[in-house]
Amino acid sequence: MKMESKAPSGKEWITLYSAAKVFEKTRPWEWMEDTDLFGVENPEDGEIGYCCIMGAAGEVFGVSAYLGSEGLLTYRNMASGEIGIGSEDLLYIQKALSATFVGKRELEKEDLEIIGRLGLKLRGRNGWPQFRSYLPGYVPWHLTGAQARFLTSVLEQAVLVAGRLLDNPDLLLEKGEDLVLVRIFDKRKKAAGWKDSWIAPEPWERPEILSGPLDEIRLHRIRKQVKKGKSVWEIDSFHYPGAIAEQGRPYFPCLSLILDRESEIVMGSWLKAPWERYDGFQQEVIMHLENSGDLPKTIRVRKEEIFELLAPIADTLKIGLKQVESLEGIGQIRATIAQ
């Protein structure tokens, strides 16, 4: 999967670190909570970063900009508790840019090389900026030039919004809870500059998963030739914690599992890159159903997209299909893998 990889220029790094220094000295977390949401529109592509200030809890200090409707959904799911801060999925689903302030030991070699090259003098327990890009399915990574430019804008506008909020604690709620204050750069010559806009965020719609035509003749043959059993299968797909680095940004492959719940036997497993996660998914499941001694009585799944992929198969084979909040058997396997 091709992505922009052009690193920031020296000038872009200097501008970003300067903005981070001002932000850190402002210490907006002393009067802002991570629930104080505001937005900054990217002047280059129009995407909105929905921003929250971190640090009120005294643990992580900085700002995160959740990108677009997809990023905002993750933020809101975390804020509501639907996704726990310690969730095993959290690392793999965020779409965001972040600037955090950490200790020197938490920085990677590349971070330190950039700081040294720029001749920056940094010190303190949480005085070292760390900039990262988060993309679903990928390892948190260093910034591109475009990301550095936008994160600079985020830091600058965060300082401005924080200052206004100090004077007016109700600023972010002036237009009601459904509208978000978004800072937008007006490019018109006579009115150039950053301005307020109140926006109702667009809901994120999960991309449609395209599946090929099913071999109905094959399915009917399976139904006739493979007897119906009483077993319960769990089927799930999740990001494997071991990153793969081929070219460019490393990614977390997706591991799909079929588990017989009673015997705890893994009936099937396969790995895919995140951008081809569900390619051939139906065919893999059909193959394992075909080769099983007995068809399961019920299949349990956790994800809506897997439910949609398996629904026509289960319907033809007269197998019960249930979507549940958690899968105990596969959950135990995930916990073991994560150790």
SESE-376006 format. One record per residue (C-alpha): x, y, z. Coordinates in steps of 0.05 Angstrom, whole numbers, plus 5000, padded with zeros to 4 digits. Layout:
BEGIN
{xx: X; yy: Y; zz: Z}
...
***
This chain:
BEGIN
{xx: 5000; yy: 5000; zz: 5000}
{xx: 5033; yy: 5064; zz: 4976}
{xx: 5037; yy: 5123; zz: 5024}
{xx: 5071; yy: 5191; zz: 5024}
{xx: 5140; yy: 5182; zz: 5055}
{xx: 5174; yy: 5249; zz: 5044}
{xx: 5205; yy: 5270; zz: 5110}
{xx: 5198; yy: 5340; zz: 5138}
{xx: 5250; yy: 5391; zz: 5116}
{xx: 5296; yy: 5423; zz: 5167}
{xx: 5254; yy: 5486; zz: 5166}
{xx: 5190; yy: 5445; zz: 5178}
{xx: 5222; yy: 5410; zz: 5237}
{xx: 5245; yy: 5475; zz: 5268}
{xx: 5176; yy: 5505; zz: 5260}
{xx: 5144; yy: 5444; zz: 5291}
{xx: 5191; yy: 5441; zz: 5351}
{xx: 5181; yy: 5516; zz: 5362}
{xx: 5106; yy: 5508; zz: 5363}
{xx: 5113; yy: 5449; zz: 5411}
{xx: 5157; yy: 5491; zz: 5458}
{xx: 5104; yy: 5546; zz: 5462}
{xx: 5050; yy: 5494; zz: 5474}
{xx: 5089; yy: 5460; zz: 5530}
{xx: 5103; yy: 5527; zz: 5564}
{xx: 5029; yy: 5544; zz: 5560}
{xx: 5011; yy: 5480; zz: 5598}
{xx: 4938; yy: 5480; zz: 5575}
{xx: 4925; yy: 5414; zz: 5612}
{xx: 4924; yy: 5454; zz: 5677}
{xx: 4855; yy: 5480; zz: 5659}
{xx: 4831; yy: 5435; zz: 5602}
{xx: 4805; yy: 5364; zz: 5604}
{xx: 4812; yy: 5312; zz: 5549}
{xx: 4737; yy: 5319; zz: 5538}
{xx: 4745; yy: 5391; zz: 5516}
{xx: 4740; yy: 5377; zz: 5441}
{xx: 4755; yy: 5427; zz: 5386}
{xx: 4777; yy: 5421; zz: 5314}
{xx: 4830; yy: 5447; zz: 5267}
{xx: 4821; yy: 5443; zz: 5192}
{xx: 4881; yy: 5424; zz: 5151}
{xx: 4893; yy: 5483; zz: 5104}
{xx: 4923; yy: 5436; zz: 5052}
{xx: 4869; yy: 5383; zz: 5043}
{xx: 4810; yy: 5406; zz: 5085}
{xx: 4811; yy: 5346; zz: 5132}
{xx: 4791; yy: 5364; zz: 5203}
{xx: 4833; yy: 5342; zz: 5262}
{xx: 4789; yy: 5336; zz: 5324}
{xx: 4834; yy: 5356; zz: 5381}
{xx: 4838; yy: 5340; zz: 5454}
{xx: 4889; yy: 5363; zz: 5506}
{xx: 4922; yy: 5309; zz: 5548}
{xx: 4952; yy: 5318; zz: 5616}
{xx: 4897; yy: 5333; zz: 5666}
{xx: 4906; yy: 5263; zz: 5696}
{xx: 4980; yy: 5276; zz: 5705}
{xx: 5002; yy: 5217; zz: 5662}
{xx: 5008; yy: 5235; zz: 5587}
{xx: 5019; yy: 5308; zz: 5567}
{xx: 5006; yy: 5335; zz: 5498}
{xx: 4953; yy: 5340; zz: 5444}
{xx: 4922; yy: 5290; zz: 5397}
{xx: 4887; yy: 5308; zz: 5332}
{xx: 4839; yy: 5253; zz: 5312}
{xx: 4833; yy: 5255; zz: 5236}
{xx: 4766; yy: 5260; zz: 5202}
{xx: 4702; yy: 5225; zz: 5220}
{xx: 4738; yy: 5158; zz: 5229}
{xx: 4787; yy: 5187; zz: 5279}
{xx: 4731; yy: 5224; zz: 5315}
{xx: 4692; yy: 5160; zz: 5324}
{xx: 4751; yy: 5127; zz: 5359}
{xx: 4758; yy: 5188; zz: 5405}
{xx: 4685; yy: 5187; zz: 5423}
{xx: 4685; yy: 5112; zz: 5436}
{xx: 4744; yy: 5123; zz: 5484}
{xx: 4710; yy: 5182; zz: 5517}
{xx: 4646; yy: 5142; zz: 5528}
{xx: 4684; yy: 5082; zz: 5555}
{xx: 4661; yy: 5037; zz: 5497}
{xx: 4735; yy: 5028; zz: 5482}
{xx: 4777; yy: 5023; zz: 5545}
{xx: 4843; yy: 5060; zz: 5549}
{xx: 4876; yy: 4992; zz: 5560}
{xx: 4838; yy: 4958; zz: 5503}
{xx: 4880; yy: 4910; zz: 5462}
{xx: 4849; yy: 4940; zz: 5399}
{xx: 4866; yy: 5013; zz: 5415}
{xx: 4936; yy: 5013; zz: 5385}
{xx: 4910; yy: 4986; zz: 5319}
{xx: 4849; yy: 5030; zz: 5306}
{xx: 4870; yy: 5102; zz: 5318}
{xx: 4875; yy: 5152; zz: 5261}
{xx: 4910; yy: 5211; zz: 5291}
{xx: 4970; yy: 5256; zz: 5298}
{xx: 4999; yy: 5268; zz: 5366}
{xx: 5050; yy: 5312; zz: 5401}
{xx: 5068; yy: 5287; zz: 5470}
{xx: 5120; yy: 5309; zz: 5520}
{xx: 5161; yy: 5252; zz: 5549}
{xx: 5227; yy: 5236; zz: 5581}
{xx: 5290; yy: 5229; zz: 5539}
{xx: 5292; yy: 5154; zz: 5549}
{xx: 5224; yy: 5147; zz: 5516}
{xx: 5249; yy: 5176; zz: 5450}
{xx: 5273; yy: 5132; zz: 5393}
{xx: 5340; yy: 5139; zz: 5358}
{xx: 5309; yy: 5177; zz: 5300}
{xx: 5277; yy: 5228; zz: 5348}
{xx: 5344; yy: 5241; zz: 5382}
{xx: 5380; yy: 5247; zz: 5315}
{xx: 5331; yy: 5301; zz: 5292}
{xx: 5338; yy: 5339; zz: 5358}
{xx: 5414; yy: 5335; zz: 5353}
{xx: 5414; yy: 5357; zz: 5280}
{xx: 5371; yy: 5418; zz: 5297}
{xx: 5416; yy: 5436; zz: 5355}
{xx: 5359; yy: 5438; zz: 5405}
{xx: 5373; yy: 5441; zz: 5479}
{xx: 5320; yy: 5402; zz: 5516}
{xx: 5316; yy: 5378; zz: 5587}
{xx: 5267; yy: 5357; zz: 5640}
{xx: 5225; yy: 5297; zz: 5658}
{xx: 5171; yy: 5313; zz: 5607}
{xx: 5208; yy: 5364; zz: 5566}
{xx: 5222; yy: 5323; zz: 5503}
{xx: 5171; yy: 5328; zz: 5447}
{xx: 5152; yy: 5265; zz: 5411}
{xx: 5112; yy: 5269; zz: 5347}
{xx: 5075; yy: 5209; zz: 5319}
{xx: 5026; yy: 5189; zz: 5264}
{xx: 4974; yy: 5136; zz: 5280}
{xx: 4939; yy: 5099; zz: 5224}
{xx: 4893; yy: 5038; zz: 5232}
{xx: 4932; yy: 4974; zz: 5223}
{xx: 5000; yy: 5007; zz: 5222}
{xx: 5056; yy: 5018; zz: 5272}
{xx: 5057; yy: 5088; zz: 5304}
{xx: 5106; yy: 5124; zz: 5259}
{xx: 5148; yy: 5185; zz: 5246}
{xx: 5117; yy: 5244; zz: 5210}
{xx: 5118; yy: 5262; zz: 5137}
{xx: 5127; yy: 5333; zz: 5115}
{xx: 5053; yy: 5344; zz: 5105}
{xx: 5037; yy: 5315; zz: 5174}
{xx: 5090; yy: 5359; zz: 5207}
{xx: 5060; yy: 5421; zz: 5175}
{xx: 4990; yy: 5404; zz: 5199}
{xx: 5012; yy: 5384; zz: 5269}
{xx: 5046; yy: 5452; zz: 5273}
{xx: 4979; yy: 5485; zz: 5258}
{xx: 4946; yy: 5441; zz: 5310}
{xx: 4995; yy: 5461; zz: 5364}
{xx: 4989; yy: 5535; zz: 5347}
{xx: 4914; yy: 5534; zz: 5346}
{xx: 4911; yy: 5492; zz: 5410}
{xx: 4949; yy: 5547; zz: 5446}
{xx: 4901; yy: 5599; zz: 5420}
{xx: 4838; yy: 5560; zz: 5437}
{xx: 4866; yy: 5543; zz: 5506}
{xx: 4878; yy: 5616; zz: 5520}
{xx: 4807; yy: 5635; zz: 5500}
{xx: 4779; yy: 5578; zz: 5542}
{xx: 4816; yy: 5604; zz: 5603}
{xx: 4779; yy: 5670; zz: 5594}
{xx: 4713; yy: 5637; zz: 5574}
{xx: 4704; yy: 5567; zz: 5604}
{xx: 4639; yy: 5558; zz: 5564}
{xx: 4671; yy: 5573; zz: 5497}
{xx: 4667; yy: 5502; zz: 5469}
{xx: 4594; yy: 5495; zz: 5488}
{xx: 4568; yy: 5562; zz: 5462}
{xx: 4532; yy: 5530; zz: 5403}
{xx: 4509; yy: 5467; zz: 5439}
{xx: 4537; yy: 5397; zz: 5445}
{xx: 4523; yy: 5378; zz: 5372}
{xx: 4569; yy: 5430; zz: 5342}
{xx: 4645; yy: 5431; zz: 5347}
{xx: 4687; yy: 5494; zz: 5346}
{xx: 4734; yy: 5485; zz: 5287}
{xx: 4790; yy: 5533; zz: 5269}
{xx: 4793; yy: 5543; zz: 5194}
{xx: 4845; yy: 5581; zz: 5154}
{xx: 4811; yy: 5631; zz: 5107}
{xx: 4855; yy: 5636; zz: 5045}
{xx: 4821; yy: 5696; zz: 5015}
{xx: 4872; yy: 5752; zz: 5006}
{xx: 4833; yy: 5807; zz: 5041}
{xx: 4811; yy: 5762; zz: 5098}
{xx: 4869; yy: 5713; zz: 5104}
{xx: 4878; yy: 5682; zz: 5173}
{xx: 4848; yy: 5633; zz: 5222}
{xx: 4775; yy: 5639; zz: 5239}
{xx: 4722; yy: 5603; zz: 5279}
{xx: 4671; yy: 5557; zz: 5248}
{xx: 4619; yy: 5514; zz: 5282}
{xx: 4611; yy: 5446; zz: 5249}
{xx: 4567; yy: 5386; zz: 5259}
{xx: 4615; yy: 5328; zz: 5246}
{xx: 4595; yy: 5279; zz: 5191}
{xx: 4583; yy: 5209; zz: 5219}
{xx: 4634; yy: 5158; zz: 5197}
{xx: 4609; yy: 5103; zz: 5151}
{xx: 4649; yy: 5039; zz: 5149}
{xx: 4672; yy: 5024; zz: 5078}
{xx: 4632; yy: 4970; zz: 5045}
{xx: 4667; yy: 4903; zz: 5044}
{xx: 4663; yy: 4876; zz: 4974}
{xx: 4655; yy: 4801; zz: 4969}
{xx: 4656; yy: 4760; zz: 4906}
{xx: 4599; yy: 4715; zz: 4884}
{xx: 4590; yy: 4652; zz: 4926}
{xx: 4592; yy: 4584; zz: 4894}
{xx: 4521; yy: 4563; zz: 4911}
{xx: 4531; yy: 4494; zz: 4880}
{xx: 4590; yy: 4482; zz: 4926}
{xx: 4552; yy: 4505; zz: 4987}
{xx: 4493; yy: 4459; zz: 4972}
{xx: 4541; yy: 4401; zz: 4962}
{xx: 4572; yy: 4416; zz: 5030}
{xx: 4503; yy: 4417; zz: 5061}
{xx: 4487; yy: 4349; zz: 5033}
{xx: 4554; yy: 4315; zz: 5044}
{xx: 4577; yy: 4343; zz: 5112}
{xx: 4532; yy: 4323; zz: 5169}
{xx: 4506; yy: 4374; zz: 5218}
{xx: 4538; yy: 4372; zz: 5287}
{xx: 4527; yy: 4406; zz: 5354}
{xx: 4591; yy: 4446; zz: 5359}
{xx: 4598; yy: 4521; zz: 5367}
{xx: 4651; yy: 4556; zz: 5326}
{xx: 4682; yy: 4624; zz: 5341}
{xx: 4707; yy: 4664; zz: 5281}
{xx: 4745; yy: 4729; zz: 5288}
{xx: 4799; yy: 4772; zz: 5256}
{xx: 4846; yy: 4817; zz: 5296}
{xx: 4913; yy: 4851; zz: 5289}
{xx: 4972; yy: 4807; zz: 5306}
{xx: 5021; yy: 4845; zz: 5352}
{xx: 5083; yy: 4826; zz: 5312}
{xx: 5095; yy: 4881; zz: 5262}
{xx: 5118; yy: 4866; zz: 5191}
{xx: 5167; yy: 4914; zz: 5157}
{xx: 5173; yy: 4903; zz: 5082}
{xx: 5178; yy: 4971; zz: 5050}
{xx: 5160; yy: 5036; zz: 5082}
{xx: 5117; yy: 5039; zz: 5144}
{xx: 5112; yy: 4973; zz: 5184}
{xx: 5043; yy: 4944; zz: 5193}
{xx: 5007; yy: 4896; zz: 5238}
{xx: 4981; yy: 4836; zz: 5199}
{xx: 4910; yy: 4812; zz: 5211}
{xx: 4903; yy: 4742; zz: 5240}
{xx: 4837; yy: 4707; zz: 5227}
{xx: 4819; yy: 4647; zz: 5269}
{xx: 4765; yy: 4593; zz: 5269}
{xx: 4759; yy: 4559; zz: 5337}
{xx: 4717; yy: 4501; zz: 5360}
{xx: 4693; yy: 4528; zz: 5427}
{xx: 4683; yy: 4462; zz: 5464}
{xx: 4747; yy: 4426; zz: 5442}
{xx: 4787; yy: 4492; zz: 5439}
{xx: 4817; yy: 4466; zz: 5374}
{xx: 4837; yy: 4518; zz: 5322}
{xx: 4801; yy: 4495; zz: 5259}
{xx: 4835; yy: 4546; zz: 5214}
{xx: 4879; yy: 4608; zz: 5214}
{xx: 4908; yy: 4655; zz: 5162}
{xx: 4946; yy: 4721; zz: 5159}
{xx: 4931; yy: 4781; zz: 5114}
{xx: 4958; yy: 4851; zz: 5108}
{xx: 4909; yy: 4902; zz: 5138}
{xx: 4888; yy: 4931; zz: 5071}
{xx: 4868; yy: 4861; zz: 5046}
{xx: 4841; yy: 4836; zz: 5111}
{xx: 4776; yy: 4807; zz: 5085}
{xx: 4799; yy: 4787; zz: 5015}
{xx: 4781; yy: 4714; zz: 5006}
{xx: 4752; yy: 4711; zz: 5076}
{xx: 4688; yy: 4675; zz: 5054}
{xx: 4728; yy: 4625; zz: 5013}
{xx: 4773; yy: 4609; zz: 5073}
{xx: 4713; yy: 4595; zz: 5117}
{xx: 4678; yy: 4554; zz: 5064}
{xx: 4740; yy: 4511; zz: 5055}
{xx: 4745; yy: 4497; zz: 5130}
{xx: 4670; yy: 4481; zz: 5133}
{xx: 4679; yy: 4434; zz: 5075}
{xx: 4738; yy: 4398; zz: 5108}
{xx: 4707; yy: 4393; zz: 5177}
{xx: 4678; yy: 4327; zz: 5201}
{xx: 4614; yy: 4361; zz: 5223}
{xx: 4583; yy: 4428; zz: 5207}
{xx: 4576; yy: 4471; zz: 5269}
{xx: 4508; yy: 4483; zz: 5298}
{xx: 4525; yy: 4556; zz: 5312}
{xx: 4578; yy: 4606; zz: 5291}
{xx: 4594; yy: 4664; zz: 5338}
{xx: 4627; yy: 4727; zz: 5313}
{xx: 4646; yy: 4794; zz: 5345}
{xx: 4652; yy: 4840; zz: 5285}
{xx: 4595; yy: 4867; zz: 5244}
{xx: 4634; yy: 4860; zz: 5179}
{xx: 4647; yy: 4786; zz: 5192}
{xx: 4574; yy: 4775; zz: 5208}
{xx: 4556; yy: 4806; zz: 5141}
{xx: 4606; yy: 4763; zz: 5104}
{xx: 4583; yy: 4698; zz: 5136}
{xx: 4508; yy: 4711; zz: 5135}
{xx: 4495; yy: 4683; zz: 5065}
{xx: 4539; yy: 4622; zz: 5079}
{xx: 4505; yy: 4607; zz: 5145}
{xx: 4437; yy: 4617; zz: 5114}
{xx: 4450; yy: 4568; zz: 5058}
{xx: 4481; yy: 4516; zz: 5105}
{xx: 4427; yy: 4526; zz: 5158}
{xx: 4478; yy: 4545; zz: 5211}
{xx: 4460; yy: 4592; zz: 5267}
{xx: 4500; yy: 4657; zz: 5265}
{xx: 4504; yy: 4702; zz: 5326}
{xx: 4540; yy: 4768; zz: 5336}
{xx: 4565; yy: 4774; zz: 5408}
{xx: 4605; yy: 4826; zz: 5447}
{xx: 4663; yy: 4780; zz: 5462}
{xx: 4690; yy: 4712; zz: 5443}
{xx: 4716; yy: 4676; zz: 5504}
{xx: 4758; yy: 4623; zz: 5468}
{xx: 4791; yy: 4669; zz: 5417}
{xx: 4798; yy: 4722; zz: 5472}
{xx: 4842; yy: 4673; zz: 5511}
{xx: 4885; yy: 4660; zz: 5450}
{xx: 4894; yy: 4735; zz: 5439}
{xx: 4915; yy: 4744; zz: 5512}
{xx: 4967; yy: 4689; zz: 5504}
{xx: 4994; yy: 4719; zz: 5439}
{xx: 5000; yy: 4787; zz: 5472}
{xx: 5043; yy: 4762; zz: 5529}
***
